Amino acid sequence: MPLFIFVFIGLFSPGPNIILLTVSGVKFGIKDTYPHLFGVVIGTGCLAALASLGVNTIILKAPILASLLKIISVSWITYLALQLIVKDKIENEESKSRPFKFSEAILFQFINPKLWALTLSASAGFNLDGSIFFKTVYFFILFSAVNFIVCSFWLAFGSYVSKFLKKRVIWRCFMFLMAVFLLLSAYLILIQ
């Protein structure tokens, strides 16, 4: 139960995935965002499984990897935030904007610093009895299941609030606020 609570709180708190899924729910609705949602869920499970195998030891032994991960993460999150600000108009049918694809969402998890911190903390802080195979499968299932619940909530929230964002000024304020949250998450990575 303590591990479940830790994972739930860690995944529920706003971070890059939550912000991007909420925005996708607003812009594209629930159905069109399913590939993004399932990519996040599977990618999170995979990263948790890797963490349970001791990937944190490799990263701690090679600080250059941690620095490289930080630089890539901050750069990508900043790019996404700027895209929200630049493309702040309500999307029309001619727009080329689209939700993340399944594979893009999976790959994003491997540069998501919040997720790295959460999975590595969970694997280091909560010892499970049993084989390494059991621990790996357990972490995959736990993180995937909890993240499915959490991400579904935020996606549904985004879809729900979209009806209140029909006016251009409200839409721009919402998109700007989401971009600021993304930039803050990038800033928090830098000061760690």
N, C-alpha and C positions, 0 to 999 in steps of 0.2 A: 504493500500500500504506500509506503513512503516514496518508493521509486515512481509509482503511478502519479502521485501528487506532484512530485518534482517535474516529471515529464509534462504533465498537463499544464502546470503553471508556466513552465518554460516555453511551451509551444503556443499557448493562448496569448501570451503577452505580445504586443505589436512588434513586428520585425519585418524584414523585407518580404517574406512570403505572405504574411497577413495583409500588408499594405497592397502588394501587387494583386492578390486574389480579390480583395475588396474593390479595388479599382476595376479589375476585369469583370466583376459582378455588376458594377455600375455601367460599364461601357458595353458589355456583350451579353449579359444575362448568365443565368446558371448553366443552361444546356451547352452553350458554346464554350464555356470555360471548363467543362469536364476534363478535357485532355490536360489542361494546366493543373487542375486539382489532383488528378490521379498521378501525374508526373511528380508533383510535390510529395504526395503520400509515399510513392514507391522510392523516390530519391532519398527521402528522410529515413525510411526503413533501411535502405542500403548503407547510408552513412552511419547510422546507429550500429548496424551489424559490423561494419569496418572498425568502428571505435571499440566495439567489444573484443575485437581481435588484437587490440593493442596498438593501433595506428598512432595513438597519442604518444607512445614511447618514441616512435620514429620522429615525430614532429618536435618533441622536446629535445631529442638528441641532435637535431639538425635545425638550429634556429633560423637558418636561411630559408627553410621551407615555410616556417611560420610567417616570416617577413614577406615572402613571395605571395603566400595566400592572402595576407592582409592587403598588399598592394593591389592584387587582382580584384579582391572583393570590393575595396573602396572605389576603385576605378569603375567597375561594372555598376555598382549601386548608384554612384554619382551620375553615370550616363543615363540610367533608367529614370532617376529623379529629374534630370534636365529634359528628358523626353516628355515627362508629364507636364512640365512647365511650358515647353515649346509647343506641344500639341494639346493645348488646353481647351480647344474648341470642341463643341459637341460633335461627335463623329457622324458623318453622313454616309450614305451608301456608296459613294465613290471613293471613300477613304481606304487607304491601304493598311490601316491599323488592324491588328488582329490579336487575339489572345495568344499566350505562349502555346507552343506545341508540346505534346507529351515529352518528347526527347529533350527539348529545351528546358522544361521545368525540372526534369531529372538532373540534367547537367548543372543547372543553377544551384542545386543543393550542395554541390561540391565546392562552390565558392561562397556559400552563405556562411558568414562568420558566426552569426548567432547560433546556427545549427551545429557548427563545429564545436563551439564552446559547450553547448548543451549536451551533445552526444558524448564528448570526451569527459565532461564532468560526471555524467551518469555512469559511464563505464568505469571510471576511476573511483567514484564515490560509493557505488552500490555493488557489493560482491554477491554473486549468485552461486549457489551450490550447483554442482553438476558439471557436465563436460563442456568443453569450449563450443561444441556444436549446439548444445542446449542454450548456452548463453547467447550465442550469435542469433539463433532463431528467435529466442525470446525477445531480444532487443529489436530485431526487425519487426516482429508482430506488434510489440508494445508501441513503438514509435509510430509505425504505420497506422495502427488503429486509432490511437489518440489524435494523431495529426489529421486523420480523415474527419473525425468529429469536429475538431477545432477549425480546420480550413472550410468545412461545409458551413459552419456557423458564419464565418466571416464572408464567405461567398454569398450566402443567402442575405446577410446584412447589406452587402453592397448592392445586390439586386433589388432589395426592398427600398433602400434610400434613393435609388435612381429616379423614382417618380417625383422626388422632391427637388431634383436637380435640373429641371427643364429650363429654367431661366439661365441665360448666359452668365450673368454675374455670380449666381450661386454655383453653377458648374465650375467656373474659373476659380472661385474661392476653395471649393472642395479639392480640385486637382492641385492647386497650389499647396494646400494643407497636406495632402498626401505626399507631394514632392518634398516638402519640408521634413516630414517624418522620415522619409527615406534618407535625406541628407543628414539628419540627426543620427540615424543608425550608422551611417558611414563615418561620421565624426566620432561616435563612441568607439568604433573599431580603432581609429587612429590613436585615441588617448589611452587605450589599454596597454 
